Amino acid sequence: MMMTPTQLADFARGFMLTERLADTIDDIRAIEPFETDRGWIVRVALAPRCRARITDRVRHRTSDTGCGLCGISGLEQIDRPVAALAPQPRIQRTALFAAIAAIRDHQPLNRLTGAVHAAALCDRTGAIVMVREDVGRHNALDKLIGALAVDGRGVDGFILLTSRVSFEMVDKALVAGAPMVVGISAPTTMAIDHARAHRLTLVALARADAMLVFNDPWKCLGVVAEEGLEPPTPGL
């Protein structure tokens, strides 16, 4: 895994959950990170009933910071079941702008490097509750989901991503039970299709003065998204 070696236990928990290698936090029996002279190794012990899943989700290349689907053994592994449809958001448009205005103050690692993504849990008012950072956007979101699982905290507001919104970013948000995802960059066609299929409210190209609503099934933002609207980034 090419990633920023911080909050490794959070990452391991989130990765196990979003890859469907574990169903709940209780299925993860132990996490043991340790440093070597070549990097970090994280050993994870799963409940016996979950162990066979590892061979079902084979990655010929473990993972990297690019598309989160890189290395899976077949296209049939892309579309995996999501336990439930996304719930209805209870968020005003002003909350989205509040979160965008505040996110930079919650990115200490990015301030030092200028090269790190963040995934943030925001409450219904747009206040930022929790943030995780990583050079890889998928990793940042897994870290956030793992930390939320440990706290027993759900996503009552929305998830803010300082990155492009790909299919797998939407998929991870659905596993976390998020009602809404907001990204500062564009979504892909598969991300939009996945959000529409599972009733996830999706907002992207978020700026201080404007945002583009790609899916708003509940009309909670007071905007009717155009069904024929396609994003500038095709594919995954």
N, C-alpha and C positions, 0 to 999 in steps of 0.2 A: 504494500500500500504506500503510494507516494503521498505524504501528508505532513502537516506541521505536527511535531511530536509533543503536543500538549493535550491534557485532558483525555488521555488515551482510554481510560475506563469508560468515560462518557461515550466516546466514539464506538468502542466495542459493543456496548449495550445497544446503542442506536443502530449500528450495522446489523447486529443479530436480529433486531426487531424488523427493520425495514427490508431485510433480505428474506424475511419469513423463516429464518433459521430457528427463531424462538417466537412463541405466541405472546408471552407476557414476561415481565421482568423476573418473575419467579422461576422461569425456565432457565435462566442464566445462573448457574450455581456458583461459579467462581471466575474471577478475572485476575490474571497475574501479569502485569507489565514489568519488563526488566530490560535494562540497557546493555547492549554489547558494544564492542569497539567498531561495529559496522552499522549500528542503528538500534532500533528498538524491536523487541519481540513481545507480543501480547498473547498469552495463552488463555483460552476461554473454555470452561467446562459447562456443557449443556446438560439438561435433564435427559435421561436415557431415551425417552420417547422422541426427542428432537434430533438425535444424532444422525439418523439415516438421511436427514434432509441435506446434509452437507454434500453428499454425492449427487443429489438432485439438482443442486444449484452450482454446477461446476463452472469455474472460470479458468480458461486455459492460460490467461494472463490474470494474475490475482486482481489487480485494479490499478488505476492511475488517476491523475487529476483531470483527465479529459471526460468524455461521455461516460456516465456511470454504467452504461450497459456494455462497455468494452470488455471483450473476453468471455462473454457467456457462450455456452456451447451450441445454442440454437435459437432461432427466432421465436420458437414456441415458448421460450422462457420469458419473453418480454411481457406478455399479457398475463399477469398473475391475478388471482382473485383479490379483491379488496373487501374487507369484512363488512363494511357498512358505507352507505352513501354519506357524503359530507353534510353536516347539519346546517341549518339556516344561520347565517351571520346576523349579529345584532350590533351593527357598527355603522356609524355615520361617516360620510366622506371626510369630515374634518379630522377624524382620527387617523386616516391614512396620511394626510399632509403633516400632522403632528409627529408621526413616527419618522417620516422622511426627514423632517427638520432636525430630529434628535439623534439619528442613528450614528452619525460621525463621532459624537461624543462617547459612544459605547464601543468604539473600535480601537483600543489602545495598540494592538499589534499592527494594524493597518497604518496607524499614524507613524509608527516607527519604520515600516517597510514600504508602504504604498503598493503592496502586492498581495493582500490577503482578503478573502471574502468573509462575510458575516451572515449568519442566520439568526434572526431575533424573534422572540416571542413578544408580541405586543398585546396589551389588554384592550378592552372595548373603547377606551378613550384615546388610544394611540400611545400611551406610556409604554416604554420598553422595559419589560420585566426581566428578561434573561437573554444573553447573547453568547454565541460561541463563534470563534474565528478559526479559519484554516486556509491554507493556500488553495485547497480544493473546495469548490462550492458544495459538492455532495458530502464531503467529509464534515464541513461546518454544520450542515443540516443534520447529519447523523449524530454529531456531538450534542446538538441541541435536543434532539429527540431522546437520546440516552439520558441526558440530565433531567429532562422532564419526567421520564419514566421512574427514575430514582426518587424524585420528589413526589411522585403520585399526582402530578399536576397535568391537567388537560389543557387544550388550546381553546380558551374561552373567547379570545379575540381573533388574532390573525398572525400569520408568519410573514415576516419581511425578509426578503433575500436581496443581497447586494450583488446580484448576478443575473445571467440569463436563466430563464425558466425552461428547463428541459422536461421531457417525459418523466424521467426518474425523479426529478425534484417534485413534480406533482404527485407521483406515486408515493414517495416518502411522506409528504404532507397528508395524504389520505390515510396512510397507516397510522399517523399520529392523531387522526381525528380532527384535523384543522378544518374550519368552515371556510377559510379564505386564505389565499396566498397573494402577496404583493411582491413584485420584482422590479428592480430598477432598470433591467434590460428587457429585451424582447422575449416572448415565448416562442416555442417551435410549434409546428402544426400538430405533431403528436401530443405535445403537452396540452394544447387547447382541446383536442379530441378527448383526451383522458379526463380533463377537468369537466367537460360537458357530459361525458358518459356517467360521471360519478357525482354530479351536482356540486362541484367545487367552484366557489366564486374565485375568479382569476382576474387580477389586475396587474398590468405590466407597464413598462416604460414610465415608471413613477418618477416624477420630478416635483420640485417645490411648488410649481404653478399648474401642473396638469398631469393627468394619468390616462391610460387607455384601458377601458374595461373590455376584456375578451370573453368573459362569461359571468353573467349575473342572473342565475336562474330564479332567484327570489326577488329580484328587482329592489334589493335593499339599498343600492346606491343611487336609485332614481334615474338609472341610465339603461336604455334597452340596447344591448349589444347587437351588432349586425350579424346575422347568421352566416352571411357569405364572407365575412371579414377574414383575411388571411394574414398571418404575421410575416415579417421580412425574413425570418429564418426558417427554411423548410426542414423537414426530417425529424430527427429525434429531439 
